[in-house]
Amino acid sequence: MTKTMTFSMLIGVLLAVRPVLGGETPGGPDDEQRIRAAVRSYVEAFNRADADAIADHWAEDARYTASTGERFTGREAIRAAHESYFAETPGIRIEILDPRIRLIGSDTAIEEGKVRVLRPGEAPEETTYLAVHVKINEKWQLDTVREDTFTTVPSHHGWLKELEWMVGEWVDQDENVTVRTKCSWTKNRNYLTRSFSVSVQDRIDLEGTQVIGWDPAARQIRSWVFDSDGGFGEGRWRQEGNRWIVTTNAVLPDGKKASAVNIITHVDENTFTWQSVDRVVDGELLPNIEAFRVVRVNEK
């Protein structure tokens, strides 16, 4: 089964319209909810690679035409195609995005939307679809499937996966100063954002935001940081084993230029260390900041 073919087959939602007899009364809200439940069930079956459960969502004489022109007729042919595909592509998953359903008769409904395919280690892919559900013996099933061509959804998530351990809340503190950091993914996981605050005793002295992402032009991870005093800077990241070396350049609130090399060492899932060397402000070399330990809040 080809990559393109999969997208429609995997989703028991992509159907070409079949004729509807005039004079039928459209179904009601209960029918729409039953169709949506069938769609969710189909996605769950696909995501656990259950070809038999997928086949149960199709009518006995269902027809599927892929965007490549490949055609499959009958429930068994569709089941076999899925079984083969799951063997070839372990770990594949799908998501349905904003499906729209129209009931156009007592036993027919049209669905339109987008499907996203997630393969391990690859960028997500999307396609639009048109689906017709038919009611057979009070059960909504798939009758005919037609699929559009794939479009690639740009994603840089794979380049950032080695930094996924940073997601969560972290703290470093001594008797007087507390530094708190919270890291999370943005939508589609193309960036990591880190918010931080520095408190002296009970008073917040400084806050800021850092954005970490993949620069496709420079072919490396970069970061941008902005603080509440008006300073800003950028960093370029490289990995050495469990250490990340971040070369930074910044503009301070008074306009002076600063640079440093920050070293983040991933110790375990609940601990990392941070240190800063080669620190220069306005041409003056400053002392290094020795490595200090940062721990996760609410350890895993």
CORPE-V701792 format. One record per residue. N is the residue number from 1. RES is the residue in one letter. OMEGA is omega in radians with two decimals (none if undefined). BURIAL is 1 if it has 9 or more other ideal C-beta (glycine too) atoms within 8 Angstrom, else 0. Layout:
n->N res->RES omega->OMEGA burial->BURIAL
n->N res->RES omega->OMEGA burial->BURIAL
This chain:
n->1 res->M omega->-3.10 burial->1
n->2 res->T omega->3.13 burial->0
n->3 res->K omega->-3.07 burial->0
n->4 res->T omega->-3.12 burial->1
n->5 res->M omega->-3.03 burial->1
n->6 res->T omega->-2.93 burial->1
n->7 res->F omega->-3.12 burial->1
n->8 res->S omega->-3.10 burial->1
n->9 res->M omega->-3.10 burial->1
n->10 res->L omega->-2.97 burial->1
n->11 res->I omega->-3.05 burial->1
n->12 res->G omega->-3.05 burial->1
n->13 res->V omega->-2.98 burial->1
n->14 res->L omega->-3.03 burial->1
n->15 res->L omega->3.00 burial->1
n->16 res->A omega->-3.02 burial->1
n->17 res->V omega->3.03 burial->0
n->18 res->R omega->-3.04 burial->1
n->19 res->P omega->3.09 burial->0
n->20 res->V omega->-3.13 burial->0
n->21 res->L omega->3.13 burial->0
n->22 res->G omega->3.06 burial->0
n->23 res->G omega->3.14 burial->0
n->24 res->E omega->3.13 burial->1
n->25 res->T omega->3.13 burial->0
n->26 res->P omega->3.10 burial->0
n->27 res->G omega->-3.10 burial->1
n->28 res->G omega->-3.13 burial->0
n->29 res->P omega->3.13 burial->0
n->30 res->D omega->3.12 burial->0
n->31 res->D omega->3.12 burial->1
n->32 res->E omega->3.13 burial->1
n->33 res->Q omega->3.10 burial->0
n->34 res->R omega->3.09 burial->1
n->35 res->I omega->3.13 burial->1
n->36 res->R omega->3.09 burial->1
n->37 res->A omega->3.11 burial->0
n->38 res->A omega->3.11 burial->1
n->39 res->V omega->3.12 burial->1
n->40 res->R omega->3.13 burial->0
n->41 res->S omega->3.13 burial->1
n->42 res->Y omega->-3.14 burial->1
n->43 res->V omega->3.12 burial->1
n->44 res->E omega->3.12 burial->0
n->45 res->A omega->3.13 burial->1
n->46 res->F omega->-3.06 burial->1
n->47 res->N omega->3.00 burial->0
n->48 res->R omega->3.05 burial->0
n->49 res->A omega->-3.10 burial->0
n->50 res->D omega->-3.08 burial->0
n->51 res->A omega->3.14 burial->1
n->52 res->D omega->3.13 burial->0
n->53 res->A omega->3.08 burial->1
n->54 res->I omega->-3.11 burial->1
n->55 res->A omega->-3.11 burial->1
n->56 res->D omega->3.13 burial->0
n->57 res->H omega->-3.09 burial->1
n->58 res->W omega->3.03 burial->1
n->59 res->A omega->-3.07 burial->1
n->60 res->E omega->-3.09 burial->0
n->61 res->D omega->-3.11 burial->0
n->62 res->A omega->3.12 burial->1
n->63 res->R omega->3.14 burial->1
n->64 res->Y omega->3.06 burial->1
n->65 res->T omega->-3.14 burial->1
n->66 res->A omega->3.13 burial->1
n->67 res->S omega->3.10 burial->1
n->68 res->T omega->-3.07 burial->0
n->69 res->G omega->3.08 burial->0
n->70 res->E omega->-3.09 burial->0
n->71 res->R omega->3.11 burial->0
n->72 res->F omega->-3.10 burial->1
n->73 res->T omega->3.07 burial->0
n->74 res->G omega->-3.10 burial->1
n->75 res->R omega->-3.08 burial->1
n->76 res->E omega->3.12 burial->0
n->77 res->A omega->3.13 burial->1
n->78 res->I omega->3.10 burial->1
n->79 res->R omega->-3.11 burial->1
n->80 res->A omega->3.13 burial->1
n->81 res->A omega->3.09 burial->1
n->82 res->H omega->-3.13 burial->1
n->83 res->E omega->3.12 burial->1
n->84 res->S omega->-3.10 burial->1
n->85 res->Y omega->3.12 burial->1
n->86 res->F omega->3.11 burial->1
n->87 res->A omega->-3.11 burial->0
n->88 res->E omega->-3.01 burial->0
n->89 res->T omega->-3.13 burial->1
n->90 res->P omega->3.07 burial->0
n->91 res->G omega->-3.13 burial->0
n->92 res->I omega->3.11 burial->1
n->93 res->R omega->3.09 burial->0
n->94 res->I omega->3.00 burial->1
n->95 res->E omega->3.04 burial->0
n->96 res->I omega->-3.04 burial->1
n->97 res->L omega->3.00 burial->1
n->98 res->D omega->3.12 burial->0
n->99 res->P omega->3.09 burial->1
n->100 res->R omega->-3.06 burial->0
n->101 res->I omega->3.06 burial->1
n->102 res->R omega->3.05 burial->0
n->103 res->L omega->-3.07 burial->1
n->104 res->I omega->3.08 burial->0
n->105 res->G omega->-3.12 burial->1
n->106 res->S omega->-3.11 burial->0
n->107 res->D omega->-3.10 burial->0
n->108 res->T omega->3.08 burial->1
n->109 res->A omega->3.11 burial->1
n->110 res->I omega->3.09 burial->1
n->111 res->E omega->3.08 burial->1
n->112 res->E omega->3.11 burial->1
n->113 res->G omega->3.10 burial->1
n->114 res->K omega->3.06 burial->1
n->115 res->V omega->3.08 burial->1
n->116 res->R omega->3.10 burial->1
n->117 res->V omega->-3.11 burial->1
n->118 res->L omega->3.08 burial->1
n->119 res->R omega->-3.13 burial->1
n->120 res->P omega->3.07 burial->0
n->121 res->G omega->-3.14 burial->0
n->122 res->E omega->3.08 burial->0
n->123 res->A omega->3.09 burial->0
n->124 res->P omega->3.06 burial->1
n->125 res->E omega->-3.13 burial->1
n->126 res->E omega->2.97 burial->1
n->127 res->T omega->2.99 burial->1
n->128 res->T omega->-3.13 burial->0
n->129 res->Y omega->2.99 burial->1
n->130 res->L omega->-3.04 burial->1
n->131 res->A omega->3.00 burial->1
n->132 res->V omega->3.03 burial->1
n->133 res->H omega->3.09 burial->1
n->134 res->V omega->3.14 burial->1
n->135 res->K omega->3.14 burial->1
n->136 res->I omega->-3.11 burial->0
n->137 res->N omega->3.08 burial->0
n->138 res->E omega->3.11 burial->0
n->139 res->K omega->3.12 burial->0
n->140 res->W omega->3.14 burial->1
n->141 res->Q omega->3.12 burial->1
n->142 res->L omega->-3.08 burial->1
n->143 res->D omega->-3.08 burial->1
n->144 res->T omega->-3.07 burial->1
n->145 res->V omega->3.02 burial->1
n->146 res->R omega->-3.04 burial->1
n->147 res->E omega->3.03 burial->1
n->148 res->D omega->-3.13 burial->0
n->149 res->T omega->3.11 burial->0
n->150 res->F omega->2.87 burial->1
n->151 res->T omega->-3.11 burial->0
n->152 res->T omega->3.07 burial->0
n->153 res->V omega->-3.13 burial->1
n->154 res->P omega->3.10 burial->0
n->155 res->S omega->3.11 burial->1
n->156 res->H omega->-3.07 burial->1
n->157 res->H omega->-3.10 burial->1
n->158 res->G omega->-3.13 burial->1
n->159 res->W omega->-3.07 burial->0
n->160 res->L omega->-3.04 burial->1
n->161 res->K omega->3.13 burial->0
n->162 res->E omega->3.10 burial->0
n->163 res->L omega->-3.07 burial->1
n->164 res->E omega->3.13 burial->0
n->165 res->W omega->-3.12 burial->0
n->166 res->M omega->-3.09 burial->1
n->167 res->V omega->-3.13 burial->0
n->168 res->G omega->-3.14 burial->1
n->169 res->E omega->-3.05 burial->1
n->170 res->W omega->3.14 burial->1
n->171 res->V omega->2.97 burial->1
n->172 res->D omega->-3.11 burial->1
n->173 res->Q omega->2.98 burial->0
n->174 res->D omega->-3.05 burial->0
n->175 res->E omega->-3.03 burial->0
n->176 res->N omega->-2.99 burial->0
n->177 res->V omega->3.07 burial->0
n->178 res->T omega->3.07 burial->0
n->179 res->V omega->3.13 burial->1
n->180 res->R omega->-3.13 burial->1
n->181 res->T omega->3.06 burial->1
n->182 res->K omega->-3.08 burial->1
n->183 res->C omega->3.13 burial->1
n->184 res->S omega->3.07 burial->0
n->185 res->W omega->2.93 burial->0
n->186 res->T omega->3.08 burial->1
n->187 res->K omega->-3.11 burial->0
n->188 res->N omega->3.03 burial->0
n->189 res->R omega->3.05 burial->1
n->190 res->N omega->3.13 burial->1
n->191 res->Y omega->2.91 burial->1
n->192 res->L omega->3.05 burial->1
n->193 res->T omega->3.12 burial->1
n->194 res->R omega->3.01 burial->1
n->195 res->S omega->-3.11 burial->1
n->196 res->F omega->3.06 burial->1
n->197 res->S omega->3.10 burial->1
n->198 res->V omega->-3.13 burial->1
n->199 res->S omega->3.02 burial->1
n->200 res->V omega->-2.96 burial->0
n->201 res->Q omega->-3.09 burial->0
n->202 res->D omega->-3.04 burial->0
n->203 res->R omega->3.07 burial->0
n->204 res->I omega->-3.07 burial->0
n->205 res->D omega->-3.08 burial->0
n->206 res->L omega->3.03 burial->1
n->207 res->E omega->3.11 burial->1
n->208 res->G omega->3.14 burial->1
n->209 res->T omega->3.06 burial->1
n->210 res->Q omega->3.07 burial->1
n->211 res->V omega->-3.12 burial->1
n->212 res->I omega->-3.12 burial->1
n->213 res->G omega->3.12 burial->1
n->214 res->W omega->3.09 burial->1
n->215 res->D omega->-3.07 burial->1
n->216 res->P omega->3.11 burial->0
n->217 res->A omega->-3.14 burial->0
n->218 res->A omega->-3.12 burial->0
n->219 res->R omega->3.07 burial->0
n->220 res->Q omega->3.08 burial->1
n->221 res->I omega->3.10 burial->1
n->222 res->R omega->3.08 burial->1
n->223 res->S omega->3.12 burial->1
n->224 res->W omega->-3.08 burial->1
n->225 res->V omega->3.14 burial->1
n->226 res->F omega->-3.12 burial->0
n->227 res->D omega->-3.03 burial->1
n->228 res->S omega->3.09 burial->0
n->229 res->D omega->3.13 burial->0
n->230 res->G omega->3.08 burial->0
n->231 res->G omega->3.09 burial->1
n->232 res->F omega->-3.12 burial->1
n->233 res->G omega->3.11 burial->1
n->234 res->E omega->-3.12 burial->1
n->235 res->G omega->3.08 burial->1
n->236 res->R omega->-2.96 burial->1
n->237 res->W omega->2.95 burial->1
n->238 res->R omega->-3.06 burial->0
n->239 res->Q omega->3.02 burial->0
n->240 res->E omega->-3.08 burial->0
n->241 res->G omega->3.13 burial->0
n->242 res->N omega->3.14 burial->0
n->243 res->R omega->3.00 burial->1
n->244 res->W omega->3.13 burial->1
n->245 res->I omega->-3.06 burial->1
n->246 res->V omega->3.09 burial->1
n->247 res->T omega->-2.99 burial->0
n->248 res->T omega->3.00 burial->1
n->249 res->N omega->-3.04 burial->1
n->250 res->A omega->2.98 burial->1
n->251 res->V omega->-3.11 burial->1
n->252 res->L omega->-3.10 burial->1
n->253 res->P omega->3.13 burial->0
n->254 res->D omega->3.08 burial->0
n->255 res->G omega->3.13 burial->0
n->256 res->K omega->3.11 burial->0
n->257 res->K omega->3.13 burial->1
n->258 res->A omega->3.08 burial->1
n->259 res->S omega->3.13 burial->1
n->260 res->A omega->2.99 burial->1
n->261 res->V omega->-3.13 burial->1
n->262 res->N omega->-3.09 burial->1
n->263 res->I omega->3.13 burial->1
n->264 res->I omega->-3.12 burial->1
n->265 res->T omega->-3.14 burial->1
n->266 res->H omega->-3.10 burial->1
n->267 res->V omega->3.05 burial->0
n->268 res->D omega->-3.04 burial->0
n->269 res->E omega->-3.08 burial->0
n->270 res->N omega->-3.06 burial->0
n->271 res->T omega->2.88 burial->1
n->272 res->F omega->3.07 burial->1
n->273 res->T omega->-3.13 burial->1
n->274 res->W omega->3.05 burial->1
n->275 res->Q omega->-3.10 burial->1
n->276 res->S omega->-3.11 burial->1
n->277 res->V omega->3.13 burial->1
n->278 res->D omega->-3.10 burial->0
n->279 res->R omega->-3.13 burial->1
n->280 res->V omega->3.07 burial->1
n->281 res->V omega->3.12 burial->1
n->282 res->D omega->3.10 burial->0
n->283 res->G omega->-3.10 burial->0
n->284 res->E omega->3.13 burial->0
n->285 res->L omega->-3.12 burial->0
n->286 res->L omega->3.11 burial->0
n->287 res->P omega->3.06 burial->0
n->288 res->N omega->2.96 burial->0
n->289 res->I omega->-3.08 burial->0
n->290 res->E omega->-3.07 burial->0
n->291 res->A omega->3.03 burial->0
n->292 res->F omega->-2.99 burial->1
n->293 res->R omega->3.10 burial->1
n->294 res->V omega->-3.06 burial->1
n->295 res->V omega->3.13 burial->1
n->296 res->R omega->3.01 burial->1
n->297 res->V omega->-3.08 burial->1
n->298 res->N omega->-3.06 burial->0
n->299 res->E omega->3.11 burial->0
n->300 res->K omega->none burial->0
